[in-house]
Amino acid sequence: MKVALVGKSLNTVEALLPVYGLIRDDQSPEVVISVGGDGTLLSAERKYPTIPKLPLRFSETSRKIHDHKAEILFEKLISGDLVEVPQMKLVAVTGTSRLHALNDVNFHNEMITSAVRYRVEINGQPHSSEIIGDGLIVATPFGSTAYYRSITHSIFQVGIGLAFNNSTEPVDHLVLNENARIQVQVVRGPALVAVDNDPGWIHLGEGDTVEVHKAQESATILTLPDL
């Protein structure tokens, strides 16, 4: 089986590959092994979208996948005993730009000293009057344990979550159907659109709009049964 490695300090993991008949191939892998924490997994999905990911978590700070020795996971990988867990992704579209997110889409004020004013439509219908604040998080269930949780103090298992970030007026967070389409328009900017830990942010000015909805592609995480 051909595998790619993504992360830091890969020498120990790479040395184990021949023991299990695994061949490192970063060009055309069948499985991508992510060595590190959640940020490494997000980077791996961005670099190798849709190819199954096997996370190796050596950090106690990681909470999404339990910490297991590489040897156990490699044995299960070659025996076909790992479980494929599909994860919904989001796509943010503005103009000709498209960004895909496994965790979340972050619509945020560009200037830290000035709030952004914006309007939200859900499935073509206005959600509320103009909102003033730091922005909006649109999260997947996988990403609900990240920024969404820090704002709402909650997580969810199904759908798309909206968390209003530091708004001047109370705006309740929402969990929408996974097929919902969310449109955000800048009334007064500037603003940025960012996804996951992708450095390729998109600038938005007054009147610009970004639409966020479920992506056609999904991610696949390999894990041990009953986790």
C-alpha positions in Angstrom: 0.0 0.0 0.0 1.3 3.5 -0.9 1.0 6.1 1.8 1.9 9.8 2.1 3.3 11.3 5.3 2.3 14.8 6.4 3.6 16.5 9.6 6.9 17.1 11.4 9.4 14.6 12.9 8.5 11.9 10.4 11.6 9.8 10.6 10.3 7.5 13.3 7.1 6.8 11.5 8.8 6.5 8.1 11.2 3.8 9.6 8.2 1.7 10.5 6.6 1.6 7.1 8.7 -1.2 5.5 7.9 -3.4 8.6 4.3 -3.4 7.5 4.8 -3.5 3.8 3.9 0.2 3.4 5.6 2.3 0.8 6.0 6.0 1.1 4.6 7.8 -2.0 3.8 11.5 -1.5 2.7 11.8 -5.2 0.0 9.2 -5.6 -0.9 7.8 -2.1 -3.8 5.5 -1.3 -3.8 6.7 2.3 -2.4 9.8 3.9 -0.8 9.5 7.4 -1.1 12.7 9.4 1.5 12.8 12.1 0.7 15.5 14.7 -2.4 17.3 16.0 -5.6 18.7 14.5 -3.8 21.4 12.5 -1.7 18.7 10.7 -4.8 16.8 9.8 -6.5 19.9 8.3 -3.3 20.6 6.3 -3.3 17.0 5.1 -6.9 17.2 3.9 -6.1 20.4 2.1 -3.1 18.9 0.4 -4.7 15.5 -0.4 -8.5 16.2 -0.6 -10.8 13.1 -0.4 -7.9 10.6 0.1 -8.5 8.7 3.4 -6.5 10.1 6.3 -5.0 8.1 9.1 -4.2 10.4 12.0 -1.4 9.5 14.4 -1.8 11.6 17.5 1.2 12.0 19.7 -0.1 15.2 21.5 -2.2 15.1 24.6 -3.9 18.3 23.4 -5.7 16.5 20.6 -9.3 15.5 21.4 -10.8 14.3 18.2 -9.0 11.0 17.8 -7.8 8.8 20.6 -4.0 8.4 21.0 -2.8 5.0 19.7 0.6 3.6 18.9 1.5 3.7 15.3 2.2 -0.1 15.3 -1.4 -0.9 16.2 -2.9 1.4 13.6 -0.5 0.1 10.9 -1.5 -3.5 11.7 -5.1 -2.6 11.4 -4.5 -0.6 8.2 -2.9 -3.5 6.3 -5.5 -6.0 7.6 -8.3 -3.8 6.5 -9.7 -3.5 10.0 -9.9 0.3 10.3 -13.2 2.0 10.0 -13.8 4.7 7.3 -15.6 7.6 8.9 -16.9 10.2 6.4 -16.8 13.8 7.4 -18.8 16.6 5.7 -16.9 19.5 4.3 -18.0 23.1 3.5 -17.2 25.3 0.5 -17.1 29.1 0.7 -17.7 30.8 -2.7 -17.2 34.4 -3.5 -16.7 35.6 -7.0 -14.4 33.1 -8.7 -12.8 32.1 -5.4 -13.6 28.8 -3.7 -12.3 27.6 -0.3 -13.0 24.1 1.1 -13.2 23.6 4.9 -13.2 20.4 7.0 -13.6 22.4 10.3 -15.1 25.8 9.6 -15.5 28.9 7.5 -14.5 32.0 9.4 -16.1 35.3 8.2 -14.2 37.9 10.3 -13.5 41.6 10.5 -10.2 42.5 8.9 -9.4 45.4 11.1 -9.1 44.4 14.8 -10.1 47.9 15.9 -13.3 48.0 13.9 -16.3 45.7 13.9 -17.8 44.4 10.6 -21.4 45.1 9.7 -23.1 42.3 7.8 -26.4 40.6 6.8 -27.1 36.9 6.8 -29.5 35.0 4.5 -30.4 31.4 5.0 -31.8 29.6 1.9 -32.5 33.0 0.3 -34.4 34.3 3.4 -33.1 37.1 5.6 -32.1 35.7 9.0 -32.1 39.0 11.0 -31.4 42.6 10.7 -27.9 44.0 10.2 -25.4 42.4 12.6 -22.4 44.2 14.1 -19.5 42.2 15.5 -16.4 40.3 14.8 -18.0 38.0 12.3 -19.5 34.6 11.9 -18.3 31.0 12.1 -19.9 28.4 9.9 -18.9 25.0 11.2 -19.2 21.3 10.3 -20.0 18.7 13.0 -16.3 17.8 12.9 -15.3 21.4 13.4 -17.9 22.1 16.1 -15.3 21.1 18.7 -13.1 24.0 17.6 -13.8 27.7 17.2 -17.6 27.1 17.2 -17.4 25.5 20.6 -15.3 28.4 22.1 -18.1 30.8 21.1 -21.2 28.8 21.8 -20.0 26.4 24.5 -21.7 23.6 22.6 -21.1 21.0 19.9 -23.4 19.2 17.5 -23.4 16.0 15.6 -25.5 16.7 12.4 -26.0 19.7 10.2 -24.2 23.1 9.8 -23.6 25.3 12.8 -23.6 29.1 12.8 -21.9 30.9 15.7 -22.1 34.7 15.8 -18.8 36.1 17.1 -18.9 38.9 19.6 -22.0 40.6 18.2 -23.1 43.9 19.8 -26.6 42.5 20.2 -27.4 38.9 21.3 -27.8 36.6 18.4 -28.5 33.0 19.1 -26.3 30.4 17.5 -28.0 28.0 15.0 -27.7 24.5 13.8 -29.1 24.2 10.3 -29.9 21.3 8.0 -26.7 20.1 6.2 -28.2 21.2 2.9 -28.7 24.8 4.0 -27.1 27.6 2.0 -25.8 30.5 4.0 -25.1 33.9 2.4 -23.2 36.7 4.2 -23.0 40.2 2.7 -20.7 42.9 4.0 -22.5 46.1 4.8 -19.4 47.8 6.2 -16.0 46.2 6.0 -13.4 45.3 5.4 -13.7 41.6 6.2 -11.9 38.4 5.5 -13.0 34.8 4.7 -10.7 32.1 6.0 -11.1 28.3 6.3 -9.5 25.9 8.7 -5.8 26.8 9.0 -5.5 27.7 5.3 -3.2 30.8 4.8 -5.1 31.7 1.6 -7.6 34.2 3.0 -10.1 36.1 0.8 -10.6 39.9 1.2 -14.2 41.2 1.1 -15.2 44.9 0.8 -18.5 46.7 1.1 -21.3 44.9 -0.8 -19.3 41.7 -1.3 -21.0 38.4 -0.6 -19.8 35.0 0.4 -22.0 31.9 0.2 -21.3 28.8 2.3 -22.8 25.4 1.7 -22.1 21.7 1.9 -19.3 20.7 -0.5 -19.7 17.9 -3.0 -16.5 16.3 -1.7 -16.1 14.9 1.7 -13.2 13.8 3.9 -12.6 10.3 5.1 -10.9 9.6 8.5 -9.6 6.1 9.3 -9.9 5.0 12.9 -10.2 2.0 15.1 -13.7 0.5 15.6 -15.8 1.7 18.5 -14.1 5.1 19.0 
